């Protein structure tokens, strides 16, 4: 089985996420034993951000790192685990609310694919970038 980074690199849907993780210097962290739960926005999710946002973030590595670590929680939490909770705390330190009323949502995003197993955790694919605050 591959780790979280290898799975993301091997998918056509995560090229923006992979580039951001590389730019922020988080590759080694996400290749470490973990385990981690990653809420992974697709390229289409990043494309919904206002024009120029990604370029601005790539020039502001501390802010980029903060946003990326807001998409990661410690531990390996499956969809069933998450749906039993009201929120989880991100590696960044802020809470991520879990909504269960309509489908499976975290904060402002819908989980479009859940429980993608990796050697060092689990990935849940999002249709939007999680916005902080």
N, C-alpha and C positions, 0 to 999 in steps of 0.2 A: 504494500500500500504506500502511497505517496504522502508527503507532508502537505500542510496547508498551502505553502508557496508553490510547490510543484503542481498541485491541482489547479491553482489559479493560473499559473503560467501555461498549463496545458489546455486551458479553455479559451475559446474565441471571445467569450463574453466579458473577460476581466482584464483586457490590455491596459485600460486606463488605471484600474486599481493596482495592477502590477507595477506600472510606471510610477505611480504615486508612492507605493511602498518602497520601491528602489530609491526614489529621490529622497525620501524621508529617512533612509538608512535603517529600515525596519525588517529587512529580509532575514538577517540572522536571528532576530528575536522570534519571528514567525516560523523559523525552521527549528527552533529550540524544542525540547521535549514538551513544553507546555504542561498540561493541555490547555487549549484555547477554544473558545467559541467565537467564530468570526461571522459578523453580519456583513456580507460581501455585496456591495452595490455593483450592478452590471455596467457595461459601457453606456447602455441606453439611460441608466439612472444618472450617470455623470453628465450625459448630454443634456439633461433637463435643467442643470444648473445655469444661472445667468451667464451670458457670453463673457468670456475672459476670466471666469472664476478659477478654472483649473490652472491657467497660466499664472494668475496671481498667487495661488497657493504654492505652485512649484517654485516661486521666488521667495516664499515665506515658509521655510522649512519648519520652524517651531509651530506655526499655526497648522500646517499640513499634518505634522505628527500628532497634534492634539486631535484633529478631526479623525485621522485614521485610528488612533487608539480609542476613540469614542465608539468605534465599530467592533471592538474586541472586548470580551469578558474572560476572566480566568475560569478555568474548568471546562468540562465537556458537557454542554447542556443540549439535550435533544429537544425537539419540538414539544414532546410530552412534558419534559422537565420545565421548559419555559412557560407552557400554558398553565402550569400549576402555580406560577408566580405572578405578582403584580408588576414587578420590575427587577432588573439586574443592575449591578454597578459595573460600569465600563472600566477598562484599564486606565483610561484618562481620569477616572474618578467621579464622573457624573452618572446619575441613574438613567437607565433606558427603560421607559415604560413598555409593558407588554399588554397589548389589547387582544381580547379573545372574542369580542362580540361578533365581528364579521370576518371570518377566516382567521388568519394568523398574521398579526401585525406587530411590529416593534416601532415605537414612537410614531413617525410620520410615514413609514414604509410598509408595504405588504411583502411578506415572505412568499416568493414565487417558486422556490425549491428549498426543501428543508432536509436536514439530517444527511448531508453529504459527508461521509466519514473520511477522516484523514488519520495518519499515524499519530499526529500530535493534537488532535482535536476534532472539531466538527464545523462545517460551514452551512450557513443559511443564506440563500441568495435573495437580495432585496431589489425592488423595482425603483427605489429612490435612495439618494444619499441621506443618511441620518443627519438632521440639523440639530445643532446644539442649542441649549437655552429654551 
